[in-house]
Amino acid sequence: RLAMYQGNGILNQRVLRYLKRLKHRVNNVNKVTSHTIQNYDVVIFTEDLQINNIIKVLEQIVLEEAILVIFIHNEKLIHHFYNIQNHPYFMEINEKHLKTEWELKIPIALKYIKELTRLNAQLKQTKVQLSTMKSEQKAKRILMNKGFSEAESHHYIQQKAMALRKSKNVIVNLIIENKIDFSK
């Protein structure tokens, strides 16, 4: 699933023809939005696009780490992309080597980008779980300092959550912030 930033330049048209020859379905987009990121695997830009601060635009998209950004150009532009040059979500291709690089690099890059995206989502979920566990342990320690046993602390948190119709996480935070009655 390819999205190509819409342009009327010669390079843009050549790349579009090349991709259609390869039987890729390419959709033109005139801006990269969350819809673009959710529905495409790759977004392609060419150097002949009339975008103000194109380097900053590309950096912003790449650093979100949600979609592979390919920049196709005719000149050697390495010094322009020093912030994202070796970033896994960015690929720079010289038009002279388009055929070779497209056939060799793109399938591998897409495979690793999908795996990276999956692992990043899993990492975020794990960080949230770890944070929740740490908060719960901290709340239990606070209750234990007030005279509760560990089992009583756990039971107290569960009972308060049910009684107040709040999540355990909310109760834990209230305990940590000392905004809850600690009576047994």
HELIX and SHEET records of a PDB file:
HELIX    1   1 ILE A   10  ARG A   21  1                                  12    
HELIX    2   2 SER A   34  ASN A   39  1                                   6    
HELIX    3   3 ILE A   54  LEU A   63  1                                  10    
HELIX    4   4 ILE A   78  PHE A   81  5                                   4    
HELIX    5   5 GLU A   95  HIS A   97  5                                   3    
HELIX    6   6 LEU A   98  ASN A  145  1                                  48    
HELIX    7   7 GLU A  150  LEU A  164  1                                  15    
HELIX    8   8 LYS A  168  ILE A  176  1                                   9    
SHEET    1   A 5 VAL A  26  VAL A  29  0                                        
SHEET    2   A 5 LEU A   2  TYR A   5  1                                        
SHEET    3   A 5 VAL A  42  THR A  46  1                                        
SHEET    4   A 5 LEU A  68  HIS A  73  1                                        
SHEET    5   A 5 PHE A  90  ASN A  94  1                                        
END                                                                             
